[in-house]
Each structure stands twice: as structure tokens, then as C-alpha cells.
Amino acid sequence: MPYRKITDLPEPVQKNLPKHAQEIYLETFNNAWKQYKGDEVISHKVAWSAVKKEYVKNEEGKWVRK
């Protein structure tokens, strides 16, 4: 199901991504949800892909902006 706010996102997303990356995830997931007619697996994959376009894990394992 689509997410209404970043606090509704899965716990791993909330715990690991910075706020801006969470916002990207939320918006992209919701758009993919509509586009792929509620396919949750694909929607999560598309959302992670969008995050990875702007963020990368650093040597310490934290997500940082490219």
C-alpha cells in the first residue's frame, strides 16, 4: 500500500536513510505503486533504485549524498 508519510516507511528505510533519501523513497514508491498496479516488490525495488541515484553508502556503512 502507498505510504502517507515517512514515519510510515519500513523500519530499515527509516533507520538507515537520511530524511531527504526517505522523501525520495516515499515519493518514488508511491508513484511506482500506481504505475505497477500495487506490485509491492517492484515498487520497493524502484524506490531503492531512485535513492541510489542520489545516495551511496560510505565506508562506515552510512548513506550519504553523492
C-alpha positions as CSV (number, residue, x, y, z in Angstrom):
1,M,0.0,0.0,0.0
2,P,1.2,3.6,-0.6
3,Y,2.8,5.4,2.3
4,R,1.3,8.7,3.5
5,K,4.4,10.0,5.4
6,I,8.0,9.0,6.1
7,T,7.1,7.7,9.5
8,D,5.0,5.0,7.7
9,L,8.0,3.7,5.7
10,P,9.5,0.3,6.6
11,E,11.8,0.4,9.7
12,P,15.0,-0.3,7.8
13,V,14.4,2.6,5.5
14,Q,13.7,4.9,8.4
15,K,16.7,3.8,10.4
16,N,19.2,3.8,7.6
17,L,18.4,6.6,5.2
18,P,18.7,10.4,5.8
19,K,15.4,12.3,5.7
20,H,15.9,13.5,2.1
21,A,16.5,10.0,0.9
22,Q,13.4,8.8,2.8
23,E,11.4,11.5,1.0
24,I,12.7,10.2,-2.3
25,Y,11.9,6.7,-1.3
26,L,8.3,7.6,-0.3
27,E,7.5,9.6,-3.5
28,T,9.1,7.0,-5.8
29,F,7.4,4.1,-4.1
30,N,4.0,5.7,-4.3
31,N,4.5,6.5,-8.0
32,A,5.7,3.0,-8.7
33,W,2.7,1.6,-6.7
34,K,0.3,3.4,-9.1
35,Q,2.3,2.6,-12.2
36,Y,2.7,-1.1,-11.4
37,K,-0.8,-1.6,-10.1
38,G,0.0,-2.3,-6.5
39,D,3.0,-4.6,-7.0
40,E,4.8,-4.0,-3.7
41,V,8.0,-5.9,-4.6
42,I,8.6,-3.9,-7.8
43,S,7.6,-0.6,-6.0
44,H,10.3,-1.2,-3.3
45,K,12.9,-2.0,-6.0
46,V,12.1,1.1,-7.9
47,A,12.2,3.2,-4.7
48,W,15.7,1.8,-3.8
49,S,16.9,2.5,-7.3
50,A,15.8,6.1,-7.0
51,V,17.6,6.5,-3.7
52,K,20.8,5.0,-5.1
53,K,20.8,7.6,-7.9
54,E,21.4,10.3,-5.3
55,Y,22.9,8.5,-2.3
56,V,25.7,6.0,-1.7
57,K,26.9,4.1,1.3
58,N,30.2,5.4,2.6
59,E,33.0,3.3,4.2
60,E,31.2,3.4,7.6
61,G,28.0,2.0,6.1
62,K,26.0,5.2,6.3
63,W,24.0,6.6,3.4
64,V,25.4,9.9,2.2
65,R,24.6,12.2,-0.8
66,K,26.8,11.7,-3.8
